Amino acid sequence: MTPVGVSAALASFAAHPPELPQTALEDTHRSILDGLGCLLAGSVTPQARMIQQVVRGLGRSDEASVFSAGWASAPAAALANGVAAHVLELDDIHKGSTVHAAAPVVSAALAVAEREGASGAAFMQAVALGYEAALRIGEAVNPSHYRHWHPTGTAATFGAAVAAGSLLSLDERQMLDALGSAGTQAAGLWEFNASGAMSKTLHAGKAAMNGVLSADLARLGFTGAPTILEGPRGFFRATAAQSDPSRITDGLGEVWKVSENGYKLYACCGHTHTAIDAALDLRAARGWDAAQVLANIRTVRLETYGPGWEIVSELNPTTPYQAKFSLAYVVCAALLEGAVGLEQFTPERFSERGVQEPKVAALLTRVQADVSPELTAMYPAAWPNRLEIELFSGEVLRVGGNFPRGNVENPVTTEYLEAKFLGLVGAHLGTATAEAALELVQHLNDIPDMGVASRALNQQILRQSEAEEQP
């Protein structure tokens, strides 16, 4: 029988949190660093510009920064920034819940912290609490939830509400109301993946927006279902064939989920990253260039796990976004080009007929893929992939792994994340903006007013943009 009271237990924890241990504080800082870098870099992409245009029509307000595009109400800013943070497919990923938490949680917290003039320390605590809610709820419904639902749009709505509620100093009852309103808005269906549509980024933005809306309503006394998670018509039963409510409370306040967060090295779906690691390592070990890859490899056989394969099964993508969800494409790019960055997803590489880049198109014809029951049984505790590569010489090479680089089992340093931040933001917004933004993140705990800091950063971005537009 489903335990009663996990919604209330989570609300109580979020309203009366213990002090963050130093490790959780450091990992929260890393998550904000990575998330803000993705947000700022993504804020000038076509998808982000579309959302920003819509946000301008939602009403005039200067409550919170819409980075690269001015200001809006806090919920609207959270929407626009949430989309921007998710659009490059370089934002963080938590293995056990399959949630990209930064885009919804950091975006929601940034908007409310700016509006409320909260300190950097309060902002960081709110983000840590938001991660706690998003990742624990994601774990409770994973993996059956994942068959139809995108957890970044569903579970992370709760996380955004908790982060916003923390900054509003909601009491226990108000926090429970915020969770209730968040849960009834939680959405995000995987059907977009069949065509490579843009809906995935909307999931992240709406999770951020709905989290802020839920907290704002709760502060005014707007009630929400008090058993939104465990109730007979609640989130668990509605969205998962199997759920484990104990994941909400096990170790709550002792084990901080933000410290389990993972970071992406490649600009594509996380289910492909273990295979990319293996392909890059093989290429480096053999010393191959693209011509040698094509001259040596007869076939590439990919083995992966079922829930991941359902997302990354496209064998000949027709758009850059569809290619980000093609295990075959990214492995071929890794083998041939030694990289899977933004440059591997430019529009000219694709057409309605599929991949147009000649070398990748040629290698794709040699790729086979299978779902392994053994690997499927390992998910979501591991995200395993195996590559079996037969050479024209008859030699068979077998490589693979269980955890992609960037996960806690295969970690990257803070220095790596800072370099990623500077590279991403610098390429899209200029070196000066990248350095200013990094300095802001590095001194978050000392910032007395996030509103002043966020506004100053956005003003610098807009001034730089205006200067570049001058003849």
Buried (B, 14 or more C-beta within 10 A) or exposed (E): EBEEBBBBBBBBBBBEBEEBEEEBBBBBBBBBBBBBBBBBBBBBBEBBBBBBEEBBEBEEBEBBBBBBBBBBBBBBBBBBBBBBBBBBBBBBBBBBBBBBBBBBBBBBBBBBBBBBEBBBBBBBBBBBBBBBBBBBBBBBBBBBBBEBBBBBBBBBBBBBBBBBBBBBEBBBBBBBBBBBBBBBBBBBEBEBBEEBBBBBBBBBBBBBBBBBBBBBBBBEEBEBBBBBBBBEEBBBBBBBEEBBBEBBBEEBEEEBBBBBBBBBBBBBBBBBBBBBBBBBBBBEEBEBEBEEBBEBBEBBBBBBBBBBBBBBBBBBBBBBBBBBBBBBBBBBBBBBBBBBBBEBBEEEBBEEEBBEBEBBBBBBEBBEBEBBEEBBEEBBEBBBBBBBBBBEEEEEBEBBBBBBBBBBBBBBEBEBBBEBBBBBBBEBBBEEBBBBBBEBBEEBEEBEBBBEBBBEBBEBBBEBBEEEEEE
